[in-house]
Amino acid sequence: MPPGKNRLEGNEDLVVDKRQKKTHEPASDNLKDPDADVVDEEADDEDGEDHNEGGMYFGDIYIPPAPAPSLTMDASGPRLVITHIENFYFKSYAGKQVLGPFHKSFTSIIGPNGSGKSNVIDSMLFVFGYRANKIRSKSVAVLIHNSENHPNVQSCSVAVHFQMIEDINENDFKEVPGSQFVVSRTAFKVIHSICNLLYCNVFSS
């Protein structure tokens, strides 16, 4: 091919024919009518019209905006914390054992082997509905404390206390009035359990 020679020169019809076969659309040297594009876009806007509140309309159907995310890294405003946990004959805890108060940001459970550190997490998993086999037990009844001093305990329960707080500075915070609530669960030797969600004033009465 001579230098500067376009290899497609003289074969324009062949190229257009191949493009027609691939796209299945008639070849045209004219651009689409710009007014037609505007009409189509306006029609699409009518079907998916955006509104100030964030929702959309598709025909007569209104789709509300997505809810705000429940998890956020925003440190401003109130946030939910666990204040303390009450165990009643749960696993290695005989009688009533109160764990806490917990720090507003970080709590570390330390102790020698066999002191019941992992039972703190197990008690929370129990309250939040995990099955016994997920709490290193064969059945719910195994979670009930059993020792020489307490051989015939018929049930165990765990209560996790929550509260909303607002941070003042790195160390201080203030409680949000009326935000306290308790989630509890009780297990019996007859292999069943009861879950409760109680507000603090009801729970303490």
C-alpha distance (Angstrom), angle and dihedral (degrees) to the residues before:
residue distance angle dihedral
M1 . . .
P2 3.85 . .
P3 3.80 115.1 .
G4 3.78 113.0 -88.7
K5 3.80 92.2 18.4
N6 3.80 114.3 135.6
R7 3.80 108.1 -134.2
L8 3.81 90.4 -150.8
E9 3.78 92.9 55.6
G10 3.77 109.2 119.6
N11 3.84 92.6 13.3
E12 3.80 98.6 80.3
D13 3.83 92.4 117.0
L14 3.79 91.1 53.7
V15 3.82 92.0 51.4
V16 3.80 91.9 49.0
D17 3.81 90.7 48.8
K18 3.80 91.5 53.2
R19 3.80 91.4 49.4
Q20 3.80 89.8 51.5
K21 3.79 91.3 54.3
K22 3.80 92.5 50.0
T23 3.79 97.6 46.3
H24 3.81 98.7 29.9
E25 3.77 86.9 -140.6
P26 3.80 127.0 121.0
A27 3.78 113.3 -101.8
S28 3.75 115.4 -118.1
D29 3.76 133.7 173.4
N30 3.79 90.5 -153.1
L31 3.77 121.6 88.2
K32 3.77 120.6 -125.5
D33 3.73 116.9 -87.5
P34 3.83 105.4 -89.0
D35 3.79 89.8 -147.1
A36 3.81 89.5 59.6
D37 3.80 90.6 55.4
V38 3.79 90.7 51.5
V39 3.78 91.3 51.5
D40 3.81 91.9 50.2
E41 3.79 92.8 48.9
E42 3.78 91.3 49.0
A43 3.79 89.9 50.9
D44 3.79 90.4 51.0
D45 3.78 90.3 49.1
E46 3.79 89.7 54.2
D47 3.81 90.8 53.3
G48 3.80 94.6 46.0
E49 3.76 101.5 28.6
D50 3.80 115.0 171.7
H51 3.78 119.8 -138.7
N52 3.77 132.5 -160.0
E53 3.78 92.5 -108.2
G54 3.80 90.1 57.7
G55 3.81 99.6 -107.8
M56 3.79 127.3 122.8
Y57 3.78 136.9 -142.1
F58 3.80 121.8 -139.3
G59 3.76 102.9 -174.1
D60 3.80 105.4 -55.6
I61 3.81 93.5 -19.6
Y62 3.82 117.5 98.8
I63 3.78 117.5 -155.2
P64 3.82 111.6 -161.7
P65 3.80 121.1 -138.1
A66 3.78 120.5 -88.0
P67 3.82 114.4 -89.3
A68 3.77 119.1 -104.2
P69 3.83 113.5 -90.1
S70 3.79 114.3 -93.3
L71 3.80 91.7 -146.8
T72 3.76 118.2 59.5
M73 3.78 137.3 159.2
D74 3.79 91.2 -142.9
A75 3.80 106.5 124.2
S76 3.79 94.8 -165.1
G77 3.78 123.0 95.0
P78 3.82 129.7 24.5
R79 3.80 121.8 -36.6
L80 3.79 135.7 -171.1
V81 3.80 120.9 -108.9
I82 3.79 137.2 172.4
T83 3.78 108.8 -115.6
H84 3.81 100.2 -174.1
I85 3.81 144.7 -28.6
E86 3.81 127.3 -128.3
N87 3.81 118.0 -154.1
F88 3.79 122.3 -166.9
Y89 3.82 112.6 -166.7
F90 3.80 90.8 -35.0
K91 3.82 112.5 160.3
S92 3.82 108.3 -58.1
Y93 3.83 94.3 0.3
A94 3.81 110.6 99.0
G95 3.78 115.9 -159.1
K96 3.79 118.5 -17.1
Q97 3.80 115.6 -20.2
V98 3.80 121.5 -179.4
L99 3.81 117.0 -153.8
G100 3.79 112.3 -159.9
P101 2.90 159.4 -42.3
F102 3.79 87.5 -122.3
H103 3.76 124.1 -147.7
K104 3.80 115.1 -101.7
S105 3.82 92.6 -119.2
F106 3.80 112.4 14.9
T107 3.80 135.9 16.7
S108 3.80 126.5 -179.5
I109 3.80 122.8 -161.4
I110 3.81 110.4 -151.4
G111 3.79 134.5 171.6
P112 3.82 144.2 116.4
N113 3.79 123.8 -65.1
G114 3.79 112.3 -70.3
S115 3.79 94.6 18.8
G116 3.83 92.8 118.0
K117 3.81 102.5 -102.5
S118 3.80 93.8 141.7
N119 3.80 90.4 47.6
V120 3.79 88.0 70.6
I121 3.80 89.8 64.6
D122 3.81 90.9 39.4
S123 3.80 90.4 56.2
M124 3.81 90.6 54.0
L125 3.81 92.2 47.1
F126 3.81 88.2 50.1
V127 3.81 92.4 53.5
F128 3.79 92.7 47.1
G129 3.80 92.2 56.7
Y130 3.79 105.4 -99.0
R131 3.78 116.0 158.1
A132 3.79 119.3 -110.4
N133 3.81 93.5 -107.2
K134 3.79 88.2 59.9
I135 3.81 90.0 55.0
R136 3.82 94.9 54.2
S137 3.81 92.9 -97.8
K138 3.79 135.6 112.2
S139 3.80 95.6 -138.3
V140 3.79 141.0 -0.6
A141 3.82 90.4 -103.9
V142 3.81 90.0 62.7
L143 3.82 88.5 64.6
I144 3.83 90.0 67.8
H145 3.79 113.6 100.4
N146 3.80 115.3 -105.0
S147 3.79 123.8 -178.3
E148 3.79 141.0 136.1
N149 3.79 91.1 -91.8
H150 3.81 93.8 44.4
P151 3.83 107.2 30.6
N152 3.82 102.0 149.8
V153 3.78 106.4 43.0
Q154 3.80 108.6 152.4
S155 3.80 101.0 -164.0
C156 3.78 146.0 12.2
S157 3.77 131.9 -156.9
V158 3.78 140.8 -173.1
A159 3.80 127.4 -156.9
V160 3.81 121.3 -165.6
H161 3.81 114.5 -161.1
F162 3.80 119.1 -148.5
Q163 3.79 132.5 -171.4
M164 3.79 139.1 173.1
I165 3.80 115.6 -121.2
E166 3.81 137.0 179.8
D167 3.79 119.3 -142.9
I168 3.80 116.0 -125.0
N169 3.80 96.7 -179.8
E170 3.78 138.4 -30.2
N171 3.80 93.8 -60.5
D172 3.81 107.8 18.5
F173 3.79 132.0 68.1
K174 3.78 140.5 166.2
E175 3.79 127.2 -130.5
V176 3.79 121.2 -118.2
P177 3.83 106.0 -124.3
G178 3.81 115.3 -116.7
S179 3.83 94.4 9.4
Q180 3.81 97.2 110.8
F181 3.79 118.5 114.3
V182 3.79 137.6 158.2
V183 3.79 132.0 -139.3
S184 3.81 113.7 -161.5
R185 3.79 138.8 172.9
T186 3.81 130.6 -166.9
A187 3.80 127.1 -160.3
F188 3.81 126.2 -162.2
K189 3.77 133.5 -160.8
V190 3.80 89.0 -114.7
I191 3.83 87.0 73.9
H192 3.75 103.4 -105.4
S193 3.77 135.7 102.2
I194 3.79 139.1 -155.8
C195 3.79 125.7 -143.3
N196 3.80 122.8 -156.3
L197 3.78 135.7 -173.2
L198 3.78 109.4 -161.5
Y199 3.77 135.0 170.9
C200 3.77 113.2 -122.8
N201 3.81 95.9 -112.7
V202 3.83 90.0 53.1
F203 3.79 93.4 43.7
S204 3.79 94.0 51.7
S205 3.80 96.4 45.6
